[in-house]
Amino acid sequence: MDYKKLNDIIISMRRDLHKIPEVGTELPQTKNYVINKLKELGLSYKESSIDSGLVCDIGNNDDNKNIKNIAAIRADMDALPIE
């Protein structure tokens, strides 16, 4: 995957996530969005003990070079309240 296409994907994901701001620890829409992106990438995940926490170990998978370009889809998933 070229960097332009990867950049476009990341920008699109950021814009999608900004459309579903959720504050606090209950983030059902954001969590579902991230789960769907992980599935699209063919990655398995585990739900953590935190309400909306997910853990995904991308490991060292040489078979899928696209995965190496993504460190985290979104590390901090909750939004900040803005007045």
GROMACS elastic network, one bead per residue, 0.5 to 0.9 nm:
[ bonds ]
;  ai    aj funct       b0    kb
    1     4     6  0.84254   500
    1     5     6  0.66943   500
    1     6     6  0.66931   500
    1    65     6  0.81723   500
    1    66     6  0.63835   500
    1    69     6  0.89715   500
    2     5     6  0.55575   500
    2     6     6  0.63432   500
    2     7     6  0.86773   500
    3     7     6  0.58777   500
    3     8     6  0.84776   500
    4     7     6  0.50624   500
    4     8     6  0.62047   500
    4     9     6  0.86910   500
    5     8     6  0.50695   500
    5     9     6  0.62608   500
    5    10     6  0.87104   500
    6     9     6  0.50801   500
    6    10     6  0.62307   500
    6    11     6  0.86393   500
    6    66     6  0.87657   500
    6    69     6  0.81288   500
    6    70     6  0.89443   500
    7    10     6  0.51413   500
    7    11     6  0.61576   500
    7    12     6  0.85578   500
    8    11     6  0.51434   500
    8    12     6  0.61071   500
    8    13     6  0.86217   500
    9    12     6  0.50862   500
    9    13     6  0.61840   500
    9    14     6  0.86466   500
   10    13     6  0.50996   500
   10    14     6  0.61684   500
   10    15     6  0.86371   500
   10    73     6  0.82592   500
   11    14     6  0.50992   500
   11    15     6  0.62100   500
   11    16     6  0.85995   500
   12    15     6  0.51495   500
   12    16     6  0.61442   500
   12    17     6  0.86578   500
   13    17     6  0.61618   500
   13    18     6  0.86207   500
   13    73     6  0.82163   500
   14    17     6  0.51726   500
   14    18     6  0.62481   500
   14    19     6  0.88525   500
   14    73     6  0.89253   500
   14    74     6  0.86828   500
   15    18     6  0.51232   500
   15    19     6  0.65260   500
   16    19     6  0.53088   500
   16    20     6  0.71026   500
   16    33     6  0.87088   500
   17    20     6  0.54351   500
   17    21     6  0.68589   500
   17    30     6  0.68219   500
   17    33     6  0.78996   500
   17    77     6  0.86984   500
   18    21     6  0.57146   500
   18    79     6  0.83401   500
   20    29     6  0.68580   500
   20    30     6  0.67079   500
   20    79     6  0.88098   500
   21    27     6  0.85894   500
   21    29     6  0.87388   500
   21    30     6  0.77700   500
   21    77     6  0.87769   500
   21    78     6  0.70165   500
   21    79     6  0.52708   500
   21    80     6  0.80626   500
   21    81     6  0.88784   500
   22    25     6  0.84131   500
   22    26     6  0.75547   500
   22    27     6  0.57243   500
   22    28     6  0.83844   500
   22    29     6  0.79468   500
   22    30     6  0.73786   500
   22    77     6  0.81277   500
   22    78     6  0.55915   500
   22    79     6  0.53852   500
   22    80     6  0.81292   500
   22    81     6  0.88265   500
   23    26     6  0.74866   500
   23    27     6  0.73533   500
   23    77     6  0.87522   500
   23    78     6  0.51373   500
   23    80     6  0.62181   500
   23    81     6  0.68208   500
   24    27     6  0.72791   500
   24    78     6  0.59791   500
   24    79     6  0.75657   500
   24    80     6  0.85755   500
   25    50     6  0.77969   500
   25    51     6  0.58790   500
   25    52     6  0.62152   500
   25    53     6  0.85782   500
   25    77     6  0.87482   500
   25    78     6  0.70002   500
   26    31     6  0.89090   500
   26    51     6  0.60008   500
   26    52     6  0.59388   500
   26    78     6  0.84595   500
   27    30     6  0.54088   500
   27    31     6  0.58316   500
   27    32     6  0.84872   500
   27    51     6  0.79005   500
   27    52     6  0.57579   500
   27    77     6  0.76132   500
   27    78     6  0.69495   500
   28    31     6  0.51142   500
   28    32     6  0.60813   500
   28    33     6  0.85860   500
   28    52     6  0.70143   500
   29    32     6  0.51621   500
   29    33     6  0.61763   500
   29    34     6  0.87261   500
   30    33     6  0.50402   500
   30    34     6  0.62783   500
   30    35     6  0.86059   500
   30    52     6  0.85103   500
   30    77     6  0.68757   500
   30    78     6  0.81186   500
   31    34     6  0.52001   500
   31    35     6  0.61216   500
   31    36     6  0.86299   500
   31    52     6  0.61427   500
   31    53     6  0.78006   500
   31    54     6  0.78771   500
   31    77     6  0.79055   500
   32    36     6  0.61232   500
   32    37     6  0.86385   500
   33    36     6  0.52381   500
   33    37     6  0.63492   500
   33    38     6  0.87576   500
   34    37     6  0.50741   500
   34    38     6  0.61754   500
   34    39     6  0.85989   500
   34    54     6  0.86560   500
   34    73     6  0.70999   500
   34    74     6  0.77514   500
   35    38     6  0.51158   500
   35    39     6  0.61986   500
   35    40     6  0.86428   500
   35    44     6  0.89548   500
   35    45     6  0.78004   500
   35    54     6  0.82758   500
   36    39     6  0.50600   500
   36    40     6  0.61612   500
   36    41     6  0.87068   500
   37    41     6  0.63505   500
   37    42     6  0.87007   500
   37    43     6  0.87565   500
   37    73     6  0.80890   500
   38    41     6  0.51281   500
   38    42     6  0.63254   500
   38    43     6  0.52060   500
   38    44     6  0.69504   500
   38    45     6  0.75278   500
   38    56     6  0.81823   500
   38    73     6  0.84159   500
   39    43     6  0.55537   500
   39    44     6  0.69246   500
   39    45     6  0.86398   500
   40    43     6  0.75811   500
   41    44     6  0.89691   500
   41    64     6  0.89446   500
   41    66     6  0.83879   500
   41    67     6  0.72648   500
   43    56     6  0.72892   500
   43    57     6  0.82229   500
   43    58     6  0.70515   500
   43    67     6  0.89337   500
   44    55     6  0.88490   500
   44    56     6  0.64116   500
   44    57     6  0.79181   500
   44    58     6  0.84480   500
   45    54     6  0.65916   500
   45    55     6  0.55433   500
   45    57     6  0.73728   500
   46    53     6  0.85918   500
   46    54     6  0.57289   500
   46    55     6  0.52014   500
   46    56     6  0.65418   500
   47    50     6  0.79803   500
   47    51     6  0.85436   500
   47    52     6  0.75469   500
   47    53     6  0.58870   500
   47    55     6  0.62372   500
   47    56     6  0.89034   500
   48    51     6  0.75056   500
   48    52     6  0.75441   500
   48    54     6  0.53483   500
   48    55     6  0.63906   500
   49    52     6  0.82686   500
   49    53     6  0.68854   500
   49    54     6  0.87233   500
   50    54     6  0.82103   500
   52    77     6  0.84189   500
   53    77     6  0.87187   500
   56    59     6  0.88706   500
   58    61     6  0.70544   500
   58    67     6  0.72750   500
   58    68     6  0.81240   500
   58    71     6  0.85503   500
   60    63     6  0.89685   500
   60    68     6  0.80046   500
   61    64     6  0.60572   500
   61    65     6  0.75585   500
   61    67     6  0.76944   500
   61    68     6  0.77821   500
   62    65     6  0.61019   500
   62    67     6  0.88462   500
   62    68     6  0.82734   500
   64    67     6  0.57976   500
   64    68     6  0.75188   500
   65    68     6  0.55020   500
   65    69     6  0.74022   500
   66    69     6  0.56210   500
   66    70     6  0.74321   500
   67    70     6  0.56069   500
   67    71     6  0.81527   500
   68    71     6  0.72930   500
   70    73     6  0.70511   500
   72    75     6  0.60932   500
   74    77     6  0.60416   500
   76    79     6  0.83982   500
   79    82     6  0.89987   500
